[in-house]
Amino acid sequence: ARDLTGNSIVTLHNNPAVNANGLNLVRANNQYASLNETNIGDSLTFAIWVKVITDSNYQSLFSFGDGILMLDVISTIQYTTNQWFYTNIRHGTTYQYSTTPTDHPIHFTKNEWVHIVISMDKQAGNIKFYTNGNISSTLTTTQFPNRIVRDSNYIGNHIENTYTSSFEGIIKSLNIW
């Protein structure tokens, strides 16, 4: 796992395998990658290739937050054990999208590669969700992630205090711009 831009330091935790398929994560071993600091928010796009191996309650593809309490967080997490992910942001203790998990699901099929894109456009006032190049839904909103330095940045996990939500599968790439 590496940052091709050289802007962040990527650290692997609990010895996940990295090979031509990508970052292979085992939930039982709490394997994940982390980035040191990012300065993201407002309008941004996440694009990720992922292969889900096991349905797991609230497993996380990625989370970018502020501090151990994750006071300002952007996250994409599996909704219970359904075969879809959802994206949400939180300012302090308040989640910004109350119906996103069910109104804007990002579907996947176990053991199949899926390309997910989440495009947040503050100026246009919307977030577009894409699966395998096709738009799956659009959320009209005025709530966007604050642009701040984030120091709790996880790929394949969400860590908040003592809570963790590790991912079971393979992540081929994660791009943020």
Secondary structure as UniProt FT lines:
FT   TURN            4..5
FT   STRAND          10..13
FT   STRAND          17..19
FT   TURN            20..21
FT   STRAND          22..25
FT   HELIX           27..29
FT   STRAND          32..35
FT   STRAND          38..40
FT   STRAND          44..52
FT   TURN            57..58
FT   STRAND          60..65
FT   TURN            67..70
FT   STRAND          72..78
FT   TURN            80..81
FT   STRAND          84..91
FT   TURN            92..93
FT   STRAND          94..95
FT   HELIX           100..103
FT   STRAND          106..107
FT   TURN            110..111
FT   STRAND          113..121
FT   TURN            122..125
FT   STRAND          126..131
FT   TURN            132..133
FT   STRAND          134..140
FT   STRAND          148..150
FT   STRAND          152..155
FT   STRAND          159..160
FT   TURN            161..162
FT   STRAND          163..164
FT   STRAND          169..176
//
